[in-house]
Amino acid sequence: MITGQCLCGSVSWQAEGPFTRMNHCHCSMCRKAHGAAFASFTSSPVEGFSWTSETATIQQYTSSPDFVRAFCSGCGSAVPQLKSDGQSMRLPVGPMDLPTPLREGRHIFVGSKAPWHIMPAGAETHDACPADMDRKAVEVQPEHSGTNNTALRGSCLCGEVTFAVSPPFTVVHNCHCSRCRRARAAAHATNGFVALDAVTFHSGEGQISVYYLPDTGFGQAFCQNCGSGLPRRNESRGIVNIPLASLDDDPGRGADDHIFTGSKSDWYDIGDDLPQFTEMPG
């Protein structure tokens, strides 16, 4: 039995399996929707799946004709969704409670991967979709206006929210804490940090919701329409947290390290040479 829940706890579930092999999807839509370098999914039969909470906060966004994405409207976390076959549930692995019986999966649509992400050494990769899945990548082509040549453009999956970021980033972390895994429904978040005045929203700022986990200071900003992770202002620290996957332009750099690896998932292995810290470095 696998259990899971969104960041705010409004949506929770359990599934008995059997579970299909995990797929780590690098297509631009999954990166946008999850605000992470890639999204990780498995599937299980409908018969063994059940919600263990109310489902009133679940919202759906149709990102392509045959692909519906579900997320919690309270906190933005991706949650399970009935697949188009009507027989199985698509399960995001990031919000699952540890330990799990799941182990390293394969990386798909790597031909569309974020330029700043370092692929794990020795991982099974597919430039597009493996033959047993029969899917095609649908790439995001956001429209932007009002940006200059030096700013990095960003947007949500549905395109309602657009913004620009003026480099440089002070630091970029791959964060493996349980909060980031639930918030982004992914193996880890990749967050860059800039000064408060470095971010300008060009459209849809009123479409952004921010959820703060009580008594922690941890928060997530997301689009109310599609659930995509978006920049969040931290006034007390004088910084803005930017999910690198929300950028449409290559920032020209990736993460400096992996942090909170002491909370890392048991189903994803770090396969690069970046420094690792069990908690937050000093």
Number of C-alpha atoms within 10 A of each C-alpha: 11 18 19 24 26 27 28 20 15 18 26 21 20 17 21 15 17 12 17 14 15 20 21 25 25 27 26 23 24 24 28 30 32 32 32 29 30 32 27 22 20 20 23 20 19 17 12 14 20 13 15 14 12 11 13 11 14 19 19 18 16 12 17 12 6 9 11 14 21 22 27 26 24 23 28 34 33 33 27 27 19 18 18 12 7 9 11 19 22 20 26 27 29 29 28 24 15 17 11 14 10 17 12 15 20 15 25 22 22 18 15 18 20 23 14 16 18 16 17 15 11 7 13 12 19 16 14 19 19 15 8 6 7 8 12 11 18 12 12 18 11 16 11 17 11 10 15 10 6 10 18 18 28 28 30 31 28 20 19 20 25 25 26 24 25 17 15 14 18 10 13 21 21 25 25 24 22 24 22 25 25 29 31 33 33 29 31 31 27 27 24 25 23 21 20 16 12 16 23 17 18 18 15 15 14 11 12 20 20 18 19 15 14 9 6 7 9 13 19 24 23 28 26 21 21 25 32 32 31 30 27 22 22 15 10 6 9 12 19 22 23 25 29 32 32 27 24 22 16 14 19 7 14 20 19 15 18 26 21 19 19 13 16 21 24 14 17 17 15 15 12 13 11 13 10 18 16 14 15 13 10 4
